[in-house]
Amino acid sequence: MKAKKEFTGRCFCGAVEVHVSGEPAAMGLCHCSSCREWSAGPVNAFTLWPTRAVTVTRGAEQLRSYAKTPRSERQWCAACGGHVMTAHPEWGLIDVYAAILQGFPFEPQLHVNYGETVLRVRDGSAEAERPAERDGRHRPGAPRVMAATDGGALQPVRRSRRHSPGDTPTQRL
């Protein structure tokens, strides 16, 4: 029997604690302007978990939320302002920010909304993907560049030219 994987995350002050179990549905880097503005950083490192895999184990009364769109309910600690997670109810997933999960082996599998990037990431994925995209092949082991469709599903982005900010139609998370 395979050992169950469990991780704990906390807000900046520790008042809110979140527990995740199992395997994330996906993990990667989001480059959309909404994530950048929310995180005050050039990318958001996300781990998407099925809703049933995420439990607030301490400080639920401290959580506050804001929904810019119906797709994303961003949550933070009222005591310290530390960002904790984003619920994506339409997908049945919760993004527990990779940076708060203690000891979590974050290995990005994909980039989303790379067309909006302000920071070229040279991690062997998005940059390495470009030559393979030209002939329609995906390099095994390299994270795919993804974008959300109107229905909310993530789809691979195929290009015949270089990525540049604003050239990929996306849905804001």
C-alpha positions as CSV (number, residue, x, y, z in Angstrom):
1,M,0.0,0.0,0.0
2,K,1.3,3.4,-1.0
3,A,2.0,5.9,1.9
4,K,-0.4,8.8,1.9
5,K,1.2,12.1,1.2
6,E,0.3,15.0,3.5
7,F,1.5,18.5,3.8
8,T,0.7,21.5,6.0
9,G,0.7,25.2,5.0
10,R,0.4,28.3,7.1
11,C,-0.2,32.0,6.5
12,F,2.6,34.4,7.3
13,C,1.7,34.7,11.1
14,G,0.6,31.1,11.5
15,A,-2.9,31.9,12.5
16,V,-4.4,30.0,9.6
17,E,-3.2,26.4,8.9
18,V,-4.2,24.3,5.9
19,H,-3.7,20.6,5.4
20,V,-3.5,18.9,2.0
21,S,-3.4,15.2,1.4
22,G,-2.8,12.9,-1.6
23,E,-1.5,14.2,-4.9
24,P,-2.2,17.6,-6.5
25,A,-4.1,17.5,-9.7
26,A,-1.5,19.8,-11.2
27,M,1.2,22.2,-10.2
28,G,2.9,24.9,-12.2
29,L,3.4,28.6,-12.8
30,C,0.7,31.1,-13.7
31,H,1.7,34.3,-15.6
32,C,-1.7,36.0,-15.8
33,S,-2.0,39.6,-14.7
34,S,-4.6,38.7,-12.0
35,C,-2.2,36.3,-10.3
36,R,0.7,38.7,-10.6
37,E,-1.3,41.6,-9.1
38,W,-2.7,39.4,-6.3
39,S,0.7,37.9,-5.4
40,A,2.7,41.1,-6.0
41,G,5.2,38.9,-8.0
42,P,6.0,38.1,-11.6
43,V,4.4,34.6,-11.4
44,N,2.3,32.5,-9.1
45,A,3.5,29.1,-8.1
46,F,0.3,27.0,-7.8
47,T,-0.6,23.6,-6.6
48,L,-4.2,22.5,-7.6
49,W,-5.8,20.1,-5.2
50,P,-9.3,18.4,-5.4
51,T,-11.5,20.3,-2.9
52,R,-11.9,17.2,-0.7
53,A,-8.1,17.0,-0.3
54,V,-7.9,20.5,1.4
55,T,-8.8,21.1,5.0
56,V,-8.4,24.3,7.1
57,T,-7.2,22.9,10.4
58,R,-6.7,26.2,12.3
59,G,-8.0,29.7,12.0
60,A,-10.9,29.3,9.6
61,E,-12.5,32.4,11.3
62,Q,-9.4,34.4,10.2
63,L,-9.9,33.7,6.5
64,R,-11.2,36.4,4.3
65,S,-12.0,36.2,0.6
66,Y,-12.4,38.1,-2.6
67,A,-13.8,36.9,-6.0
68,K,-12.8,39.1,-8.9
69,T,-14.4,36.5,-11.2
70,P,-16.7,33.5,-10.4
71,R,-13.7,31.3,-11.3
72,S,-11.5,32.3,-8.4
73,E,-12.1,33.0,-4.8
74,R,-8.8,34.2,-3.3
75,Q,-8.3,33.8,0.4
76,W,-6.0,35.4,2.9
77,C,-5.5,35.7,6.7
78,A,-7.2,38.7,8.2
79,A,-4.6,38.9,11.0
80,C,-1.4,39.1,8.8
81,G,-2.7,39.5,5.3
82,G,-0.8,36.4,4.2
83,H,-2.2,34.8,1.1
84,V,-3.3,31.2,1.7
85,M,-5.2,29.7,-1.3
86,T,-7.6,30.3,-4.1
87,A,-10.8,28.2,-4.6
88,H,-11.8,27.4,-8.2
89,P,-15.4,26.2,-7.7
90,E,-16.1,25.7,-11.4
91,W,-13.2,23.2,-11.5
92,G,-13.7,21.6,-8.1
93,L,-10.1,22.6,-7.3
94,I,-8.2,24.7,-4.7
95,D,-4.9,26.3,-5.4
96,V,-2.9,26.1,-2.1
97,Y,0.0,28.4,-2.9
98,A,3.2,26.3,-3.2
99,A,5.2,28.7,-1.1
100,I,3.2,28.0,2.0
101,L,3.3,24.2,1.9
102,Q,6.2,23.2,4.2
103,G,8.4,20.5,2.7
104,F,6.3,20.2,-0.4
105,P,8.3,18.9,-3.4
106,F,7.1,21.6,-5.9
107,E,7.9,20.5,-9.5
108,P,6.0,22.7,-12.0
109,Q,4.3,20.6,-14.7
110,L,3.1,23.5,-16.8
111,H,2.9,27.2,-17.4
112,V,-0.5,28.9,-17.8
113,N,-1.2,32.2,-19.4
114,Y,2.5,32.5,-20.6
115,G,1.3,34.9,-23.3
116,E,0.9,37.5,-20.5
117,T,4.3,36.9,-18.9
118,V,6.5,39.7,-17.7
119,L,9.2,37.3,-16.7
120,R,10.7,34.9,-19.2
121,V,11.2,31.7,-17.2
122,R,14.2,29.7,-18.4
123,D,13.5,26.4,-16.5
124,G,13.7,24.1,-19.5
125,S,10.0,24.2,-20.0
126,A,8.4,27.2,-21.6
127,E,11.6,28.3,-23.3
128,A,12.5,24.7,-24.2
129,E,8.9,24.2,-25.5
130,R,9.2,26.7,-28.3
131,P,11.3,24.7,-30.7
132,A,9.2,21.6,-30.2
133,E,6.0,23.6,-30.7
134,R,7.2,24.7,-34.2
135,D,6.8,21.2,-35.5
136,G,3.9,20.2,-33.2
137,R,5.9,17.9,-30.9
138,H,6.1,18.1,-27.2
139,R,9.4,17.4,-25.5
140,P,8.9,14.6,-23.0
141,G,9.2,15.7,-19.4
142,A,9.0,19.4,-20.3
143,P,6.0,21.2,-18.8
144,R,3.4,22.3,-21.4
145,V,2.5,25.9,-21.9
146,M,-1.3,26.1,-21.2
147,A,-4.1,28.6,-21.4
148,A,-7.6,28.5,-20.1
149,T,-10.4,28.3,-22.6
150,D,-13.8,30.1,-22.4
151,G,-15.2,26.9,-20.7
152,G,-12.4,27.0,-18.1
153,A,-10.5,23.9,-19.3
154,L,-6.8,24.1,-19.7
155,Q,-5.6,23.5,-23.3
156,P,-2.0,23.3,-24.6
157,V,-0.9,26.4,-26.5
158,R,0.6,25.7,-29.9
159,R,2.5,28.4,-31.6
160,S,4.5,29.0,-34.7
161,R,6.1,32.2,-33.4
162,R,7.7,33.4,-30.2
163,H,5.5,34.1,-27.2
164,S,4.9,37.8,-26.4
165,P,2.8,39.4,-23.7
166,G,-0.8,39.8,-24.8
167,D,-0.8,37.4,-27.7
168,T,-2.7,34.5,-26.1
169,P,-6.4,34.7,-25.4
170,T,-6.9,33.6,-21.8
171,Q,-9.4,33.6,-19.0
172,R,-8.2,35.2,-15.8
173,L,-7.9,33.0,-12.8
